[in-house]
Amino acid sequence: MPIIKGLEWTFDTVASTYEKLRPGYVTELYQTIFNYISIDENSNVLEIGSGGGQATAPMLTTGCQLTAVEYGEHFSELLKEKFKEFIRFSVITDKFENVQFEDNVFDLVFSASAFHWVPEEIGYNKVRNILKSGGVFARFANHPYRDKGKPELSKEIDEIYDEYYNKYHNKAKHEVLPEYSEEQAKDRALIAEKYGFTDIQYALFHRERVFSAKEYIELLGTYSDHIAIEETIRIEFFSKIEEAINKYGGTITIYDTIDLQLARKRYIPIG
């Protein structure tokens, strides 16, 4: 979904729904991270923008010390309750760019579908500074693509977006966007190179999700740019999409492409 800067607050207004409907990440993604860097009970890990903890649990199972930085107060409380059994887990409620950390303290810093909210130069420089020598930054995100098997449904939904979403946000009429590509994943991975990271790698993972019309509307209600639409307009907008999905069989399939970027802080020998 499109990202509109300044809407970070909107996620926290739907914390419980977000936690329920936003997907986690595939097992192969975590295996790729753990093959790149070994994480165990001796590791100090930081997560940027934890949301409902979709990416947090697999990290906690390693036994590491994990600090979550989460801007939303509702999400922070949800995380504390959800992971209260993990005594080495803690939450800082603030924006990552506002929190002060010592340099060279983390083995791994990771961010799942959240790092785009952090200004690039501030974010990458800060991550590099707080990582230990040889430490790793893992950035990953999910990129959903609407039902390829029902072109008539997609066309009708595009027209609904023109009438409601694009008109509300003063955006041009829709353009057909391609699925997230390997080239885009590579370009995102190479951003880290500009900030002194090395050993840069990336990977793509794929899956499909099927939603009923009602479930899909609930999912749309977790996106920041959709939440920001004035309520009466948003209700009508969502109702039209729900009607369209029901007209074409009652379900919609989402094709997810999950990209992972890995980068390492340059190793500095001691002595």
VENPEVEN-V930263 format. One line per field, one symbol per residue. ss: DSSP state (A for helix, B for strand, O for the rest). phi: phi as a letter, one per 20 degrees, with the letter a starting at -180 (. if undefined). A space follows every 10 residues. Layout:
# VENPEVEN-V930263
ss = ???
phi = ???
This chain:
# VENPEVEN-V930263
ss = OOOOOOOOAA AAOOAAAAAA AOOOOOAAAA AAAAAAOOOO OOOBBBBBOO OOOOOAAAAA OOOOBBBBBB OOAAAAAAAA AAOOOOOOBB BBBOOAAAOO OOOOOBBBBB BBOOAAAOOA AAAAAAAAAA BBBBBBBBBB BBBBBBOOOO AAAAAAAAAA AAAAAAAAOO OOOOOOOOOO OAAAAAAAAA AAAAAOBBBB BBBBBBBBBB BBAAAAAAAA OOOAAAAOOO AAAAAAAAAA AAAAAAAOOO BBBBBBBBBB BBBBBOOOOO O
phi = .fddfndgff gffcgffgff dfffcfgfff fffffebedb feedccddmf lengdfgfff ffnfecdddc fefffgffff ffdffefedb cdeafgfeee cffmddfbdc bdlcfffegg ffffffggfe ffgnfcddcb adcfcfheec fffffffgff fgfdffffel dfggcfeffg dfffffffff gfffdnfclf cbbcccaccd cfgffffffg fdegfegffg gfffffgfff fgfffffdon ccdddedddc dcbdfgfdfe n
